[in-house]
């Protein structure tokens, strides 16, 4: 014959000494009574939140109607909001979608709260919960909000525009888009770099294509044996003959100082503002300057390395070029 399993609670009670069984059972009864009382209090709170004594059939009908119309009205509000926002020029496309979604969510919440109040539900607690949920949501998506605000600022009050070539956060290239989260830059080696909008706004921005031209320069050391005026003329003519170098303003020379047995000249020229023009003219100017100076017999000094040996401290020093 199969025996039923013993109840663990009865075994635990049986294991208690006879003198303590009364106390144990009394404490359990008190705990059970407290639990029941707490449950009754909770039910009373729920009953306080839901008061259907004044709810009529018309209220229920109106609540159901409001609940049924909430989503269509929310969709309509989103579309109307997008159309109104589109009348403001200069805003990014993603901002229109965000405004439409916000309008839909707001109308949906208002419709839900209204229908619940018609059913006799006290929506005061609903408002508190909604505020807490919104607060938590804002804290959780705070980086996204900052980048969104940054993107909006970059679009409405831009320091640069899409197509400009810039340098920011150590990245140099062409701006190909500005979205809700980041600014996308295409580098010279065809890499796509996404920089958070908040980082772009908090860092220095160099815009290479902000004007119709840009200046580049190189510095050269010319030995004292060469005439500075003749060397300057040759350097200017060399730069002027390079394709892409602007004739107006023309290339020019600035003396920058003295080196070891040399004087330092800065050759400067203007070109189109894009990065490709800057790199292309720099390559051409360096090659042409080297050719012209070689033909004129003007040598560019090579760096000299002085090596001192311990046993040469008294006799002198040797040099290696």
Secondary structure, DSSP 8 states (H G I E B T S, - for coil): -------HHHHHHHTS-HHHHHHHHHHHHHHHHHHHHHHHHHHHHHHHHB--TT--HHHHHHHHHHHHHHHHHHHHHHHHHHHHHTTSTT--HHHHHHHHHHHHHHHHHHHHHHHHHHTTB-THHHHHHHHHHHHHHHHHTHHHHHHHHHHHHHHHS-SS-TT-EEEETTEEEEEEEE-SSEEEEEETTS-EEEEEHHHHHHS-EEETTSSS-EEEEEEEEEETTS-HHHHHHHHHHHHHTSTT--SSS--EEEEEEE-SSEEEEEEEEEE-SSHHHHHHHHHHHHHHHHHHHHHHT--B----EEE--GGGTTT--EEE-
